Amino acid sequence: MAKTSNSAAQKRRRGKHGNSNSLANLNRSGSKPRYEKVKENHSISATPTGWEGFKGLADRLELSASQFVESQGRGEIDLTLTIEAIYSPETLAQLNLSPTQLLQMP
C-alpha cells in the first residue's frame, strides 16, 4: 500500500478544495463554533456551468462555497446592491450601454 504524503492527508481532512475555514463550523472536534449554531450538511443541484460560475464568484471573494452561501444567507453579502449598482444610470453611461444591451451580454 502506497504511503500518502502528509500534505495530501491534510488536504483530504480539510475537504475537496483545501479550505480549512469552510469546515470550521462543522464542529467535529468539539471546539466553539464560529457562529451561534453548528453548521449542518445541505445539498443543492446545479449544472456544471452554474456550479463553476458560483464557485468563481466565491473565489473572487476568497471564500469557500460554504462560506459564500453562509455569508449570503446572513446578509453579509448583499447581491441586490451589486445588481442595482450595475443597472445604475451612471454605470450604464460609463459602459456606454443601455439596460437591454447589458442583458444581452454573455
C-alpha positions in Angstrom: 0.0 0.0 0.0 1.4 3.4 -1.0 2.1 5.9 1.7 0.0 9.1 1.5 2.0 12.3 1.7 1.3 14.5 4.7 0.1 17.4 2.6 -2.4 15.0 0.7 -3.7 13.7 4.0 -4.1 17.3 5.3 -6.0 18.3 2.2 -8.3 15.3 2.4 -9.1 16.2 6.0 -9.8 19.9 5.0 -12.2 19.0 2.2 -12.1 18.8 -1.5 -10.9 22.3 -2.1 -8.5 22.5 0.8 -10.1 25.5 2.6 -9.9 24.8 6.3 -12.3 27.7 7.0 -15.2 26.0 5.2 -15.1 23.2 7.8 -14.7 25.5 10.8 -18.3 25.3 11.8 -18.8 21.6 11.4 -17.5 21.3 15.0 -16.3 17.8 14.7 -13.7 18.4 17.4 -16.0 19.9 20.0 -14.5 23.4 19.6 -16.6 26.5 19.8 -18.5 27.1 16.5 -17.7 30.3 14.6 -21.4 31.2 14.6 -24.1 30.7 17.2 -25.1 27.4 15.7 -23.2 24.5 14.4 -23.4 24.0 10.6 -25.4 21.2 9.1 -24.9 19.5 5.7 -27.2 20.5 2.9 -27.1 19.8 -0.8 -28.1 21.7 -3.9 -28.4 20.7 -7.6 -26.8 22.8 -10.3 -25.4 22.3 -13.8 -21.6 22.1 -14.0 -21.7 25.6 -15.7 -23.8 27.0 -12.9 -21.7 25.5 -10.2 -18.4 26.7 -11.8 -19.9 30.2 -12.0 -21.0 30.1 -8.4 -17.5 28.9 -7.3 -16.0 31.6 -9.5 -17.9 34.3 -7.5 -16.9 32.7 -4.2 -13.3 32.5 -5.3 -13.3 36.2 -6.3 -14.3 37.0 -2.7 -11.7 34.5 -1.4 -14.4 32.4 0.2 -15.3 28.7 0.0 -18.7 27.8 -1.5 -19.9 27.1 2.0 -18.7 30.4 3.4 -20.3 32.2 0.3 -23.7 30.6 1.0 -23.4 31.4 4.7 -22.5 35.0 4.1 -25.3 35.5 1.6 -27.9 33.9 4.0 -26.7 36.0 6.9 -27.0 39.2 4.8 -23.2 39.8 5.0 -23.1 39.9 1.2 -26.0 41.7 -0.5 -26.1 40.8 -4.2 -29.1 43.1 -4.8 -26.9 46.1 -4.1 -24.5 44.9 -6.7 -27.2 44.4 -9.3 -28.6 47.9 -8.5 -25.1 49.3 -9.0 -24.7 47.6 -12.4 -28.1 49.0 -13.6 -27.5 52.5 -12.3 -27.6 55.2 -14.9 -24.1 56.2 -14.0 -22.7 52.8 -14.6 -24.6 52.2 -17.8 -23.3 55.6 -19.1 -19.7 54.7 -18.2 -20.1 51.5 -20.1 -21.9 53.2 -22.9 -24.7 50.6 -22.7 -28.5 50.5 -22.5 -30.1 48.2 -20.0 -31.2 46.0 -22.9 -27.7 45.8 -24.2 -26.4 44.8 -20.8 -28.9 42.0 -20.5 -27.9 40.6 -23.9 -24.2 40.4 -22.9 -22.9 36.8 -22.5 
